[in-house]
Amino acid sequence: VYEWATSTEVADKANEKLGRTLENLNRISKDTQDVIQEEIEKNVLRAEIAGKSETEIANIRKKGLKDQIEALKESQKELFSQESSKEFLKLTKEQQKARSEEIVKAANELQHQIQKLESQGRIQELKDEKDAVENRKKIKEKDSANAEKIAAENLAKRKAALDAQIQLEINSENTRRDVLEKLLEQRFALEKGSDRKSTR
């Protein structure tokens, strides 16, 4: 009877100690996640203040997600290692079964958090890809608009130069008909070319 009472007492003390250890592991895991999340937010704010690009800021978030996932995986390992601890081996079979179920449940909750973070990472990658495509499109549109603007400015300059030459020829005392006709044909061709472009 004494041995049974002593072994039950030892098992109960070990069970209490293991319970505190599991509670501490869960608290530490949560605290670690909070610290990493705070670091991510601080680093993003610092990057925004420094004028970093969206890509650089996205990379900060990706690294933070990876850090969070790694910390959760470490917490899972630590949980499962408790099943081979001295305290666990001192438990009765019923207590071991109950603590194993508790460990598995906590590990499954961590796995759910890991999957959620991995999903966030995949979503962020798709958003980054979408943003990159939109940025390339904007750059292409801007380049196209700039090219059109430059072409329009060049055309206006050429027209103005021809108009000035035509006016000079008209004002000249020795106006030459063939030169004037050639200048007018060139001016007409420029006008006709710009009309075709504007109707496209």
C-alpha positions in Angstrom: 0.0 0.0 0.0 2.8 2.4 0.9 4.5 1.8 -2.5 1.3 2.4 -4.4 0.6 5.6 -2.4 4.1 6.8 -3.0 4.0 6.0 -6.8 0.6 7.8 -7.0 2.1 10.8 -5.2 5.1 10.8 -7.5 2.9 10.5 -10.6 0.6 13.3 -9.4 3.6 15.6 -8.7 5.1 14.8 -12.1 1.7 15.4 -13.7 1.5 18.8 -12.1 5.0 19.7 -13.1 4.3 18.5 -16.7 1.1 20.5 -16.8 3.0 23.7 -15.8 5.7 22.9 -18.4 3.0 22.6 -21.1 1.3 25.8 -20.0 4.7 27.6 -20.1 5.5 26.2 -23.6 2.1 27.4 -24.9 2.7 30.8 -23.3 6.2 31.1 -24.7 5.0 30.1 -28.1 2.3 32.8 -28.1 4.7 35.4 -26.7 7.3 34.5 -29.4 4.6 35.0 -32.1 3.7 38.4 -30.6 7.3 39.5 -30.5 7.9 38.4 -34.1 4.7 40.1 -35.2 5.8 43.3 -33.4 9.2 43.1 -35.1 7.6 42.7 -38.5 5.4 45.8 -38.0 8.4 47.9 -36.7 10.5 46.8 -39.7 7.8 47.6 -42.1 7.3 51.1 -40.6 11.0 51.7 -40.6 11.2 50.7 -44.3 8.2 52.9 -45.2 9.8 55.9 -43.4 13.1 55.2 -45.2 11.2 55.2 -48.5 11.9 51.6 -49.4 10.2 50.0 -52.4 7.0 47.9 -52.1 9.2 44.9 -53.1 11.6 45.5 -50.1 8.6 45.9 -47.8 7.0 42.7 -49.1 10.3 40.9 -48.5 10.3 42.1 -44.9 6.8 40.6 -44.4 7.8 37.4 -46.1 10.8 37.0 -43.8 8.6 37.7 -40.8 6.2 35.0 -41.9 9.0 32.5 -42.3 10.3 33.4 -38.8 6.8 32.9 -37.3 6.5 29.5 -39.1 9.9 28.4 -37.9 9.1 29.4 -34.3 5.8 27.5 -34.4 7.6 24.4 -35.7 10.2 24.7 -32.9 7.3 24.9 -30.4 5.8 21.7 -31.9 9.1 19.9 -31.5 9.3 21.1 -27.9 5.8 19.9 -27.2 6.4 16.4 -28.6 9.7 16.1 -26.7 7.7 16.3 -23.5 6.5 12.7 -24.1 10.0 11.5 -23.5 10.7 13.7 -20.5 11.4 12.3 -17.0 8.1 13.7 -15.7 6.0 12.0 -18.5 7.6 8.7 -17.7 6.7 9.0 -14.0 3.0 9.3 -14.9 0.4 6.6 -14.7 -0.9 5.1 -18.0 -4.1 7.1 -17.7 -2.2 10.3 -17.0 0.2 9.6 -19.9 -2.8 9.1 -22.3 -4.4 12.3 -21.1 -1.2 14.3 -21.4 -0.4 12.8 -24.8 -3.9 13.9 -26.0 -3.2 17.3 -24.6 0.1 17.5 -26.4 -1.4 16.3 -29.7 -4.2 18.8 -29.4 -1.7 21.7 -28.7 0.5 20.5 -31.6 -2.5 20.4 -33.9 -3.4 24.0 -32.9 0.2 25.0 -33.8 0.0 23.2 -37.1 -3.2 25.1 -37.9 -1.4 28.3 -37.2 1.5 27.2 -39.4 -1.0 26.4 -42.2 -2.7 29.8 -41.8 0.7 31.6 -42.0 1.7 29.6 -45.0 -1.6 30.5 -46.7 -1.0 34.2 -45.9 2.5 33.8 -47.5 1.0 32.3 -50.7 -1.6 35.0 -50.8 1.1 37.7 -50.3 3.1 36.2 -53.2 0.1 36.4 -55.5 -0.6 40.0 -54.5 3.1 40.8 -55.1 2.9 39.2 -58.5 -0.3 41.1 -59.3 1.3 44.4 -58.2 4.4 43.7 -60.3 2.2 43.1 -63.4 0.3 46.2 -62.7 3.5 48.2 -62.2 4.9 46.9 -65.5 1.6 47.8 -67.2 1.7 51.4 -65.8 5.4 51.8 -66.9 4.5 50.6 -70.4 1.5 52.9 -70.5 3.6 55.8 -69.2 6.4 55.1 -71.8 3.8 54.8 -74.5 2.2 58.1 -73.5 5.6 59.8 -73.3 6.5 58.5 -76.7 3.2 59.8 -78.2 3.8 63.2 -76.5 7.4 63.4 -77.8 6.2 62.4 -81.3 3.4 65.1 -81.1 6.0 67.7 -80.0 8.4 66.8 -82.8 5.5 66.9 -85.3 4.5 70.4 -84.1 8.1 71.6 -84.3 8.4 70.3 -87.9 5.1 71.9 -88.8 6.2 75.2 -87.3 9.5 75.1 -89.1 7.7 74.4 -92.5 5.2 77.2 -91.7 8.1 79.5 -91.1 9.8 78.5 -94.4 6.5 78.9 -96.3 6.0 82.3 -94.8 9.5 83.3 -95.6 9.1 82.2 -99.2 5.8 84.1 -99.5 7.3 87.2 -98.1 10.4 86.9 -100.3 10.6 89.4 -103.2 11.7 86.6 -105.5 9.1 83.9 -104.5 9.8 80.8 -106.4 6.7 78.8 -107.3 8.4 75.4 -107.4 10.0 75.9 -103.9 6.7 77.1 -102.5 4.8 74.1 -103.9 7.4 71.7 -102.5 7.1 73.3 -99.1 3.3 73.2 -99.2 3.4 69.5 -100.3 5.6 68.7 -97.3 3.3 70.6 -95.0 0.3 68.9 -96.4 2.0 65.5 -96.0 2.7 66.2 -92.4 -0.9 67.3 -91.7 -2.2 64.2 -93.5 0.1 61.9 -91.5 -1.0 63.4 -88.2 -4.6 63.0 -89.2 -4.1 59.3 -89.9 -2.5 58.8 -86.5 -5.3 60.6 -84.6 -8.0 58.5 -86.3 -6.4 55.2 -85.1 
